[in-house]
Amino acid sequence: MVNQFEALKKTDIDVYTALMSEMERQSYGIELIPSENYVSAAVLEAIGSIFTNKYSEGYPGKRYYGGNQFTDVIETLARERAKKLFKCEHANVQPLSGSPMNQAVYLAFCKPGDTILGMDLSHGGHLTHGHPVSHMGKIFNFVRYKTHPEENGRIDFDELMKVAKETKPKIVLCGYTSYPRDYDYTYFKEIADAVGAITMADIAHIGGLVAAGVMRNPFDYGFDIVTTTTHKTLRGPRGGMILCKKEFAEVIDKSVFPGLQGGPHMNTIAGIAVALNEALQPEFKEYATQVLKNSKVLAKTLMDSGMKLVTNGTDNHMMVADIVTSFGYDGKEAEKTLDKIAITANKQVIPDDANPPLRPSGIRIGTPAATTRGMKEADMEKLGKWIVEALQAKDDEQKLASIKENVMKLCKSFKVPGIKVK
Ligand SMILES: *Cc1c(COP(=O)(O)O)cnc(C)c1O
């Protein structure tokens, strides 16, 4: 079981105290940020292990340092499990997180100035998909597509085909950080084939749902490259993976190391191996199925209570609420209000948001973490009602305090894995 941090308490009381407070914070409230989750006690043990002491530059069997017989075991396990889980031919498990995993792919196939087609940030794309503030946005020519304003988040593929033919991208990238629908990968593949581009799906958010087979797998549609973080729905430690066809294995591996990174974090890779093994078990499929059920119920409860959701519903683990339209104030205020009832969500831009990024019009809500704690549909109905009540009450501190009581009472019956509370 998880250790009691006795050594830490003795040598660094400041870090120890912050850790204890964070444990309490994670236990007493409910985490509805869709990109967050709770790892298992076994994953925690692996991440907190002495694998962190080891330098393992290179790949299994081809290292630049001695003493790697056991890190080879760990990394090979992680790679094989990833391949099995995502039904692919090659897996690189070394990217230090989601952003470097995407950078490694761009740098593997593109020269500075080359064009990459990606989704606009305000419509759900990620910073690493070419937002001007990201370094990648300065190095490559990102052309960004949008969703249909009135059609529940549909992407206009005829328009996208036209843009692709005009701009001749090297990579057709799809994937999102704030988009509540699934993709029809067929169309992206058709467009990429028409212009001779590589297909890349960044499934950072939905990796666990794809692994469990409850959302579409881009490899079933002939995709070349799939990237995913390991710490979101996949419920592992913070990291990234690049999955690909065999023909791209060498160029991807070289791009990650020595192209972009130095020594891999072997303790993290040990944790990833454990998480991937967990994801191969039947219980994980049940978990992923429940994430989607919970998300549907939460979305319906919110909409039935009068909340406007971008895309008017959800096909995945998250929803984006239009707070300005629903309540007449912004997402930052909404985030603050939910904090007061022990619910953590995050402010979020909505498509073509008229508000600035630090005061965007929406919030993003998701069910992966709550589902890991064991919450089901009935709990989602309660949470959904409390969320709308709180957002309507806004400055009524007394009302907010009484809702908070209810939230905390509910949370008491759902333990956070890896945290023992007195
Ligand atoms: C979270 C995310 C990333 C980046 O992951 P980090 O680990 O935060 O760097 C990349 N792409 C998408 C679509 C994401 O949602």
The ligand as an ORCA input file, in Angstrom:
! r2SCAN-3c Opt
* xyz 0 1
  C      -3.653     17.446    -22.931
  C      -3.401     17.494    -24.375
  C      -2.109     17.597    -24.899
  C      -0.892     17.944    -24.086
  O      -0.598     17.234    -22.987
  P       0.383     17.819    -21.868
  O       0.750     16.581    -21.143
  O      -0.396     18.792    -21.076
  O       1.548     18.463    -22.542
  C      -1.946     17.507    -26.268
  N      -3.004     17.358    -27.076
  C      -4.263     17.297    -26.616
  C      -5.384     17.137    -27.572
  C      -4.514     17.381    -25.248
  O      -5.766     17.347    -24.816
*
